[in-house]
Amino acid sequence: MIKRHLKCCGVKQAVYRIVAIDVRSRREGRDLRKVGFYDPIKNQTYLNVSAILYFLEKGSQTYRNC
């Protein structure tokens, strides 16, 4: 099964990648594809809608690790 979740990328500033990842891999492991990013400090979000729709058609779910 494939899930989408936020992957932390910033060292001093919180910046997150939105990735599609296989549930059998580690949480910070290898991702299948990067589908966007989120920067809460600058309040910017980029989404690759075609990639997100592709994974939704394959049955992906949203993963929340808070």
N, CA, C and O of each residue as an XYZ file, in Angstrom:
264
protein
N       0.841     -1.162      0.000
C       0.000      0.000      0.000
C       0.895      1.237      0.000
O       1.976      1.235      0.590
N       0.445      2.263     -0.650
C       1.186      3.517     -0.762
C       0.465      4.578      0.063
O      -0.760      4.690      0.022
N       1.250      5.358      0.817
C       0.695      6.462      1.595
C       1.480      7.722      1.285
O       2.636      7.676      0.864
N       0.821      8.845      1.505
C       1.475     10.140      1.341
C       1.694     10.732      2.720
O       0.820     10.645      3.583
N       2.852     11.331      2.931
C       3.086     11.994      4.200
C       4.148     13.068      4.054
O       4.775     13.198      3.002
N       4.343     13.834      5.113
C       5.330     14.904      5.140
C       6.661     14.342      5.600
O       6.727     13.600      6.580
N       7.718     14.698      4.891
C       9.061     14.271      5.237
C       9.869     15.519      5.567
O       9.980     16.420      4.736
N      10.428     15.582      6.754
C      11.158     16.765      7.213
C      12.459     16.910      6.440
O      13.196     15.938      6.269
N      12.747     18.136      5.968
C      13.956     18.387      5.192
C      14.834     19.467      5.789
O      16.035     19.495      5.520
N      14.275     20.351      6.585
C      15.027     21.484      7.096
C      15.822     21.156      8.341
O      15.401     20.345      9.165
N      16.988     21.800      8.473
C      17.812     21.597      9.656
C      17.424     22.608     10.726
O      17.077     22.226     11.843
N      17.479     23.879     10.396
C      17.128     24.918     11.365
C      15.728     25.466     11.128
O      15.091     25.971     12.052
N      15.252     25.370      9.907
C      13.907     25.830      9.573
C      13.073     24.619      9.166
O      13.564     23.699      8.512
N      11.825     24.637      9.561
C      10.941     23.523      9.236
C      10.475     23.643      7.791
O       9.728     24.560      7.450
N      10.912     22.725      6.953
C      10.478     22.615      5.564
C      10.162     21.149      5.335
O      10.920     20.274      5.754
N       9.057     20.877      4.678
C       8.611     19.507      4.511
C       8.420     19.177      3.041
O       7.956     20.010      2.262
N       8.780     17.957      2.669
C       8.448     17.425      1.351
C       7.209     16.564      1.503
O       7.061     15.845      2.491
N       6.335     16.637      0.543
C       5.177     15.752      0.505
C       5.566     14.618     -0.432
O       5.821     14.839     -1.615
N       5.610     13.400      0.105
C       6.117     12.268     -0.655
C       5.120     11.128     -0.656
O       4.276     11.019      0.234
N       5.227     10.283     -1.665
C       4.498      9.015     -1.719
C       5.495      7.941     -1.329
O       6.579      7.850     -1.904
N       5.120      7.122     -0.340
C       6.049      6.142      0.205
C       5.324      4.822      0.424
O       4.133      4.801      0.735
N       6.045      3.730      0.260
C       5.483      2.402      0.511
C       5.427      2.179      2.018
O       6.366      2.547      2.723
N       4.358      1.591      2.522
C       4.182      1.427      3.961
C       5.177      0.423      4.552
O       5.397      0.420      5.763
N       5.772     -0.414      3.727
C       6.729     -1.390      4.242
C       8.107     -0.799      4.488
O       8.935     -1.438      5.137
N       8.379      0.410      3.987
C       9.673      1.042      4.206
C       9.630      1.910      5.462
O       8.559      2.174      6.007
N      10.782      2.342      5.909
C      10.867      3.189      7.094
C      10.206      4.535      6.837
O      10.017      4.936      5.688
N       9.856      5.231      7.921
C       9.156      6.514      7.787
C      10.028      7.535      7.051
O       9.524      8.275      6.205
N      11.308      7.585      7.356
C      12.212      8.506      6.678
C      13.041      7.774      5.623
O      14.129      8.223      5.263
N      12.537      6.671      5.139
C      13.247      5.862      4.151
C      13.092      6.409      2.743
O      12.746      7.573      2.539
N      13.355      5.549      1.789
C      13.312      5.943      0.383
C      11.871      6.162     -0.059
O      11.004      5.320      0.174
N      11.632      7.287     -0.690
C      10.286      7.599     -1.163
C      10.137      7.191     -2.623
O      11.110      7.142     -3.376
N       8.896      6.900     -3.005
C       8.620      6.518     -4.388
C       8.673      7.737     -5.307
O       9.227      7.680     -6.405
N       8.090      8.834     -4.839
C       8.065     10.048     -5.651
C       7.756     11.249     -4.772
O       6.948     11.164     -3.847
N       8.402     12.356     -5.066
C       8.096     13.609     -4.388
C       6.916     14.252     -5.108
O       6.963     14.463     -6.320
N       5.860     14.563     -4.362
C       4.667     15.117     -5.002
C       4.399     16.558     -4.579
O       3.365     17.117     -4.943
N       5.304     17.170     -3.820
C       5.136     18.563     -3.447
C       6.005     18.931     -2.264
O       6.777     18.111     -1.766
N       5.871     20.195     -1.808
C       6.557     20.620     -0.607
C       5.704     21.627      0.135
O       4.780     22.219     -0.423
N       6.033     21.812      1.416
C       5.304     22.739      2.280
C       6.309     23.483      3.142
O       7.119     22.865      3.833
N       6.259     24.815      3.103
C       7.113     25.671      3.916
C       6.214     26.496      4.831
O       5.624     27.478      4.379
N       6.092     26.119      6.121
C       5.181     26.831      7.014
C       5.654     28.234      7.377
O       4.832     29.065      7.764
N       6.947     28.527      7.266
C       7.456     29.852      7.622
C       7.066     30.871      6.554
O       6.582     31.955      6.880
N       7.272     30.533      5.292
C       6.901     31.421      4.186
C       5.466     31.216      3.743
O       4.964     31.953      2.894
N       4.797     30.208      4.317
C       3.416     29.860      3.976
C       3.278     29.555      2.480
O       2.368     30.046      1.813
N       4.202     28.737      1.974
C       4.195     28.323      0.575
C       3.903     26.835      0.481
O       4.373     26.037      1.292
N       3.132     26.489     -0.508
C       2.832     25.085     -0.780
C       2.889     24.866     -2.281
O       2.353     25.658     -3.056
N       3.544     23.784     -2.688
C       3.556     23.390     -4.087
C       3.078     21.955     -4.162
O       3.570     21.094     -3.432
N       2.127     21.692     -5.033
C       1.596     20.348     -5.202
C       1.673     19.956     -6.674
O       1.279     20.724     -7.551
N       2.178     18.768     -6.932
C       2.174     18.196     -8.272
C       0.863     17.414     -8.393
O       0.799     16.238     -8.035
N      -0.165     18.067     -8.892
C      -1.514     17.519     -8.880
C      -1.609     16.242     -9.710
O      -2.303     15.304     -9.317
N      -0.933     16.192    -10.835
C      -1.020     14.994    -11.671
C      -0.414     13.784    -10.951
O      -0.942     12.677    -11.064
N       0.681     13.975    -10.218
C       1.286     12.872     -9.472
C       0.391     12.447     -8.313
O       0.274     11.256     -8.027
N      -0.237     13.404     -7.647
C      -1.137     13.083     -6.531
C      -2.345     12.302     -7.034
O      -2.755     11.324     -6.409
N      -2.914     12.725     -8.152
C      -4.055     12.015     -8.720
C      -3.673     10.606     -9.167
O      -4.469      9.676     -9.043
N      -2.463     10.451     -9.683
C      -1.989      9.130    -10.086
C      -1.961      8.176     -8.893
O      -2.435      7.043     -8.985
N      -1.405      8.639     -7.774
C      -1.325      7.778     -6.597
C      -2.687      7.581     -5.940
O      -2.925      6.538     -5.332
N      -3.584      8.556     -6.048
C      -4.943      8.365     -5.534
C      -5.682      7.286     -6.315
O      -6.434      6.501     -5.738
N      -5.467      7.248     -7.629
C      -6.081      6.206     -8.447
C      -5.559      4.825     -8.079
O      -6.268      3.829     -8.224
N      -4.317      4.765     -7.601
C      -3.727      3.490     -7.185
C      -4.143      3.112     -5.767
O      -3.774      2.040     -5.286
N      -4.908      3.975     -5.087
C      -5.407      3.656     -3.757
C      -4.562      4.150     -2.609
O      -4.602      3.571     -1.524
N      -3.792      5.214     -2.820
C      -2.945      5.710     -1.736
C      -3.791      6.392     -0.656
O      -4.904      6.852     -0.909
N      -3.228      6.442      0.550
C      -3.890      7.071      1.685
C      -2.970      8.112      2.282
O      -1.760      8.069      2.063
N      -3.530      9.053      3.037
C      -2.744     10.071      3.704
C      -2.272      9.531      5.050
O      -3.049      8.941      5.800
N      -1.005      9.736      5.342
C      -0.397      9.284      6.588
C      -0.070     10.498      7.420
O       0.563     11.433      6.929
N      -0.487     10.502      8.665
C      -0.220     11.638      9.549
C       0.620     11.127     10.705
O       0.172     10.270     11.467
N       1.832     11.643     10.843
C       2.745     11.154     11.874
C       2.944     12.175     12.984
O       4.073     12.360     13.439
N       1.912     12.830     13.428
C       2.019     13.810     14.517
C       1.697     13.172     15.840
O       1.734     13.841     16.873
